[in-house]
């Protein structure tokens, strides 16, 4: 019996989906070294707050970023355990080895 990947949870799928958008990858890159507020992210990425909010919601829903409110400001940081889950999925794929040839179609 072939080895199966056991980590294809809805959170794993949501994580990879969230990472499939270039602007979201830019957000991840901006948050790599420090927590940032929405206004700083808008300035760094040169995007409107409404556009950024849409993408931040997708990242929050995938649990890739954490929002923290301080006064009227919301600060975002990376949720590293969620990235570890995605990393674990990729590591498990890597250890499966090459796929066996398919059987001929009739």
TAQUI-V230257 format. One record per helix or strand. SS is the DSSP state (H for helix, E for strand). FROM is the first residue (numbers start at 1). TO is the last residue. Records with the same first field share a line. If there is no record, write none. Layout:
SS = FROM-TO ; FROM-TO
This chain:
H = 10-18 ; 22-31 ; 38-45 ; 49-61 ; 80-96
E = 36-37 ; 65-70 ; 73-78
